[in-house]
Amino acid sequence: MPDKTLHAIADHGKVESRCGRRRRLRGGLQGTSGRRDDTDALGLKLQKDGADAFVKSWDELLGDESSQSPSDWSPRPQTCPG
């Protein structure tokens, strides 16, 4: 950690353990009744949107390659350094 960061923490920072942070965050989530369903639905939507975007890009990539004839697929010549 950089010296400036260490000095800033020593001067006015607060160090919290991972366990303490988890407890604090879990407590915040438990206080939001009904929102858990919202976050689950959001997670599912993001996964579906991401998968749909991937499939679309994949199909476009394959579509571009299928429009080329095999003679267009000639390998590039490789050169050896020095």
N, C-alpha and C positions, 0 to 999 in steps of 0.2 A: 504494500500500500504506500502511496507517495507520502512524503513527510508532511506536506501541507494538509493532507487529509487527516493524518494522525493527530496533528496539532489542533485541527478544527474540532475533531471528535473530543479530544481531551479538554478543549476549551469550553465547548457548549453542546456537545453531542450526547446522545443517549444510545447505548448499545443494548439491543434486545436479542435474546436467544431465539433460535428458530422455533423452539417449542412455545415460547411465550407469544411469538407472532402468530403461530398457527392457532393457538387458543383464542387470541383476540379476533382473528379473521373468522374462525368458526362461530364465535359468539355473535359476530355481526351478521352472518348468514342466517343463523337460527332466528334472529329477531325479525327477519323479513319473511313472514309466513306467506305462502302462496307464490313467492317469487322463484322458488326452486323449480317449479313447473315451467316458469318462463325461461329460466336459464337452460333447462333441459331441451325445451322446444327450440330455443335459439341455437344450441349446440347441434341439434339434428339438422336444422335448416342450413347452418354453415357447412356441415359435412356434405349435405346433398348438393348445395350450390357449388362447393369445391369439386366434388366428383363430376357434376355436370359440365363444369368448365374444363376439367381435364379431358373428359370424353370428347367434347367439342373440338378442343385443340388437337387431340390425337387423330380424330377423324379428318380434320383439315390437313394435318401432316400427311396422313396416308393418301388423301385425295390428291394432294400435290404430287406425290411420288407416282401414283397410278396414272397420272396424265402424261408422264414421261415415258418414252420408249426405252427398252433396255440399252439401246446404243447410246442414250444420254447418260447412262450410269457408268461410263468409263472411269476407271480409277485415275487419280492424279498421279503423275510421276513423282517418285520419292527421290530426294537428293540427300546424299550423305554429307555431313559437314566436313570441311577441310580436306 
